[in-house]
């Protein structure tokens, strides 16, 4: 079944300027700059302990370029997709078929980093938007190559704490992500102070936080909303961000006990972004 949030995708108009912004936000530069010439896109990858972040921009013509351009025209820069990792994509595909979920064929993928002369290969399985409820999400199995790592610093982002998704159909979300994707539902709770239902799914030491948002839309719809990134020293991270001209709120106690948080208000390319430090882990 699915075992990780493999990576998250942010689509941007200009890759170089977006890389500059996210290098400031995260505290380190990407360890991979690649292109998909046959697909018409270029990307930059930032690795963490439990996932990686992909900035993607159109470059030329191709299937991926068309998807990126359409998304930018309709929604602007921001969170675009969530990719879920598996160690056996064929078995996962067969499991979906057994659960009456139609899929396409497994596709081979390849990326090349010219500066480092490195190659990575993978297999993925794209799912129809009617299945994923308009959210761009698909499974992937990496077959060779790894992202170069970074030297960790207490002020740098080191892992994904949570990805936040809005939905108008939490029961349908559970049916897909727990019952068909096999991701553990850790909490299903109505938060009285927010007057809404929240789901917490746990996977590879991170959380998919799902918030019930009522809408006039009759069909089930999910949308990526924001990201929460963990740091070891949030005060050092705050100082680093301010020194680099990034707009950030003051550090305060988080809603969750024994946490400190602050929100990043600039340089995120339209992605609501929270930094969090878990005090009990230090």
Secondary structure, DSSP 4 states (H G I P E B T S, - for coil): -EEEEEEEEEE-S-HHHHHHHHHHHHSS--SEEEEETTTTEEEEEEE-SS-EEEEEEE-SSSHHHHHHHHHHHHH-SEEEEEEEEES-HHHHHHHHHHTT------EEEEEEETTTTEEEEEEEE---HHHHTT-EEEEEEEEE---------TTSEEEEEEEEEEES-HHHHHIIIIIIT--EEEEEEEETTTTEEEEEEEETTEEEEEEE---S--S--EEEEEEEEEES-HHHHHHHHHHTT--BPPPEE-SSTTEEEEEE-SSSTT-EEEEEEEGGG-
